Structure formats: C-alpha cells, structure tokens
C-alpha cells in the first residue's frame, strides 16, 4: 500500500447513516443531481423524493437505504469536485475505503466498476439482505464504552440465554469503546439487558433491517455471487481496503469474492484506520451522510485532520 497522504472515506448503512433530507444539497451541482436521475432509471422509483421527503420508515428499509447512501455518497464526490480546488483534492487521494456498504462506493470512486453497475449491485445487495432479514428476524446494537474483549464476553453471556436462532456476535469493530453487535432479536435484547452489568456506558439500537455481517445473511451470498460474476470489475486505480480483512485487493476476481463474503463477515474498521494512521495518514475526507467516521478516526488519533462533505 502507498503512503497515505489523504484518505477518502465513505460512510455507510450499518450505522443507520440515512436521514430524511439527504440529497437536497446535491441538487445545486448538476453532475451530482444527474446521479439521482440515472438512479431513478435503474431503480424504477424516485430515489431523490424518498431521500429528501421520506417517510423515514421507507428510507430505513434496506432495499431503499442502500441505494440511497451509495448515490448520495457519490453525489458528495461531485460536490467536492465542483468546489475550488476540489478536483486537485480528488486527484491527490491515494487510498480509499468504505464501511460496509461504503466499500461499494469506494470501489466505484476508484474505478473498479461504473456508477451504474455499482448501483445495480447495491440494489440487488439490498434486496437480498432484506429477504434474508425477513426470513430470520435480527437486529443490531452499538455497545458504547467497552473494549472488544468485554463486548465479546457480553455476547457470550447473552448467548447462554437464547437458542441457536438468536445468537449474537460482534459485527462491526469500529473503534475502542464502540462495537456493533448483530444477531437474533432475543439475543440483542439480552445484550441490551446485560450491558450495564458489564459496565457499558450505553447501548444504541441501529436503524437497520436485520443482523448484518453475520451468518443470518448467508441466504444473500449466492445471489450476490451470481450478480458479481456477471459484473465487469476492473483493477482499482488506487488501493481500496476491504472490510473483511483490512487489506487492499487489486485482482478483480478477489474483489468479487471479498464482496460476497462481506455480508456475513465482521467489519474490520478499527484495524483499517489504525493501519492507515500507521502509514502516515494526515488528511481524510468523509463523503456522504453522517459524521460518525470522523468521530472514529479522532478517537484513534486526535491530531488526524478530517473533513466531512455531505450531500
């Protein structure tokens, strides 16, 4: 991996990044507004209308929120490009990554696939994950204030009280003191009930449709594999770090394999950011809705410079 001078970050579904009103700012930049028009043709519904006006319940559904975040994050790239010095910033980026769904945005930015092909993949990913979520009811919760070992102990304690269909596990290794747990609804409720006794500061139930990044999503894998096999994927023009192993991959066939694995694998975000900081990361850009990634990076390095560009 190259020395990281500036890092372009994309924010993601698994923290419930979607919010009614997103996409409004993007309409002031023609290239960004055009992405929503293209999306409408591919998706078969008015994405911008749902992004800007809701209702929230509709936007929160996986089948809507995944395309919404993908398009809005790439619209944020166009907002950056349109400002003074924006193209120079984009040209200077030498590594990129995205959390969960954001990995698709990062790959599109890096030229691994077209906006249109990426959106088709994200549309199918959302539909396949929604179907898997409907088949086995699950949930996700952020545990605030514990290290990963303690969160694992909390999961182990919750798992002793529920059946196999409600087991839980760490799904997102975000940063010290912030880990997301995913699994069956009863298991998540057990985690929430026990969290205080493990000295967690708080728990936050996430606005997602199911137990993402666990075996609950296994039914989505074969559909994703088939769609990825039929998609033209190129070697990215810069390293794109994978959520599955916190490593960059250039081989298109490996990228396809990793993306299929991603929906059932824990997100190794903490390792990713620590690696980049260790390689000299100085300036980062978080593109898309929400500012949680900025908070994560700051927790790992208070001196790291981070700019959020929403849309």
N, C-alpha and C positions, 0 to 999 in steps of 0.2 A: 504494500500500500504506500502511496506517496505521502510525503509530509503534509499534514493537514493545515493549510493556511486558512481556508474558510470552508465552513461546512453548511450545506443547505439541508435543513431539516423539514420534514413534513409531518404534520400531526394527524391524528388517527381516530378511527372508530372506537377502538376498545376502551377508550376513556370517556366515551359519550361526547365527542367533540362537537357534534352537530348542534346547531341552535337556530331557532327561527329568526330570520333576518340576515342570515349569511347569504352572500352573493349580491347583496344590494350595491356595495361599493364597487364591485367588479363591473357593473353596468356603465361606469364612467369611462372605461377603457375598451374601445371597440374589439381588440383582439381577445380580451377576456370575456366580453359579452358574447362573442361568436362561439365560444366553447359551449355555452349553455344552449345555443341554438342547435349546434351539432349534436349535443347530448339528447335533446328532445327527439330528434330523428331516430337515434339509436335506441333510446329507451321506450319510446312510444307514449310518453306522457310529458307534461310541462314541469320539468325539474325546477326551474327558477321560481315558478309560482309556489311550489311546496317549500323551497328553501327560504323564500322571503316572507311568506304568509302562513306557512304551516297547513294544517294544525300540527302541534308538536308531536302528538301520538303517531301521526302518519310519518313525519320526518324521522322519528325514532325507530321505525321498523327497519330491520336490517336491509331489506330489499331496496329501500329508498335511501337510507343514510349512507350506505357505502358509495353509490354513485355520486351522491351529493357532496361528500367530503373529497372524493377523488377530483371531481370537476372544480370545486371551489379552491382546492389547494393548487391546481394547475392554473386557475384564473389568477391566484395570488402571484404566481410567477410572472404573468403578463402585467400585473400592476407594478411589480418590481422593475420589469423591463422598460416600462413606459416612463419611469421617473428619471431625473437627471443622474447620469452615472450608473443607471440600473443594468444596462447591457454589459458594462465593464465588470460589475459585481458578478453577474451570471457567468461571464467568461472566465472569471478568476476562481470559480468553485472547482475544487479538485477531488472532492469525495462527497457522497450523499447517502442518506439513509432515511427510512421512514418507519414509524412504529406500527406494526400490524398492517392494516390496510394501506398505511402510508408508504409501505415498501413498493406497492404498485405505482404510486405517484412518483416516487424516487426513480424507479426504473423507466417510467415514461420520460421524466426530465432528462435522464441520462441517455435517451435514445434507444433503449432496449426494445421498445415497441412504440407504435404510433398512439396518439391520443385516442383514436377511435378503437384500435384493437385493445388497448388497456381498459377502456370503458366497457367494452363487451365482456372482457374477463371479469371485471369488477361487478358488472350486472349479474353474471352467472354465479360468481362467488357469493354475492349477497343472497341470491335466490336459493342456492344450495345450502348455505348456512342457515337461512330462515327455515328451510324444510327440515334440516337436521334439528334445529331448535324446537320446532313444532312437535317433532316426533318424540323428543325427550326433554321435558321442561328443565331448564337450567337457569343459572344467574351468575353474576359476577359482583364482587365487592372489593373495594380497596381497603387495605389494612394500613393505618397510619400510626407510626411511632414505634414499630418493631423492626429488628433486623431479620434477615431472611431465615436464619435458623429458628428463631422464635415463631415466625409465621408458619414454618414447616411443622413445628410442634403443635401449633394451634390447629392446623389442618389434620394432623394425626389424631388429636383429641376429638375433633368433630367427627372424623371418620369412624371412630369407635361407637358412635351413637346412631349411625344411619346404615341403611342397606347399600348394596353394591351400586344400585342405580342413582344414589345420591352422594357418592363420594366426591371429595373436593381436592384440588391441588393448586399450587402456585402457577398462575398462567402468565403473569407479566412481572418480570424482575425489572422494576422501573428505576429505583434508586434507594439508597439506605433510608429506611423509615417509610417506604411507600411501595407496597407489593400488592398486586391484584390476585385474588383467589377466585377460581372458577369451578363450577360443578353443579350438582343437583340442588334444587331449591331447598330441600330439607337440610342438606349439608351446609349450604350457605347460611341458612337461619341458625344452625348450630354454631358456625363460626362467629356470627354476629353476637350470639348469646354469650359465648365464652371469651370474646376478645378482651373485655375489661379485666377478667381474671388473669389474663396473660400480660396485662399492663399496656395494652394498645391504647393510644391516645383517642382514636376514634375509628369508626368504620363508615364507609360511604358506598352505598349500593349504586352500581353503574347503570346508566341508561342504555343497556344493550339487550338484545333479544334472547340470548342463550349463554351456554357455558363454552365460550370461545377459547381456543388454544388448549383444548383437552380432547380426550377420546370421544366425547359427546359429538364432536364434529366429524367423526370418521365417515358417516354417510356422504359428506360433501366431497371427500377426497377424489373418488373415482370420477365424478362429474368434472371436477377441476382438472384432473389429469387429462381427460379427453379434450377439454377446451384448450389447455395449454399445448397439447400435442399438435393441435390444428392451427396454432398461432405462430406467426413469424416473429421470432425473438432474435435480436442482434446482440453482438458483443457491446456492452455499455461503453460509452466514450469516457467514462470515469468509474472508479470503484463505487459499487453500491453494496452497502453492508447488509447482510442477511440477518433477519430476526432469529433464525433457527440456530445459527452457530456463531453469530457476531463476526463473521468473516466476509470479505468481498468475493464475488464469483464472476468470472468473465465468460465462462463457457455457457452458451445458450441452453444446452441440454441440462446442465447442472442447475441453472436458474429455474428451469421448468420443474425439476424435481424438488427443489427447495421451496418453491411457491406452493406446490401441492402439499408438502409436509407442514407448511407454516400454520395451517388452520388447526392442526392437532398438537402443535409443539409450543412449549412455553417461549415467550418473547424475551430474548437476552439483551434487553436495552441497557441495563446498568453496565454490563461488560462492554457493549458497543461504545458508550460515551466515555468510559474510563480509558478504553484503548485509544480513542481519538484524542482525548486530552493528553495522554501519554506521548502521542506522536506530535504534539505541538499545536494543537487546535487553539486558535486565537480569536476568531470571529465566526459566529454562527448566525444563520437566518432560519427562523421558524416560519414556514409558509402554510397558511390555511387557518381554519377556525381554532380558537383556543390558544392559551399561553402556558399550558402545563409543562411542555417540554422545556421551555425557558427555565421554569422552576426546578426541574430535574437537573439540568446542566449546572445551574447555580448552586444546587445542594452539593454537587460533586466538585465544583471549583468556583468559589465566589468571585474570582478575578476574570472568569470567562465572559467575553463580550457576546451578547445575544440580542438580536433584533427580531421582533415579530411583525410579519406582514400578513394581515388578514385580507379577506375579500368580501 
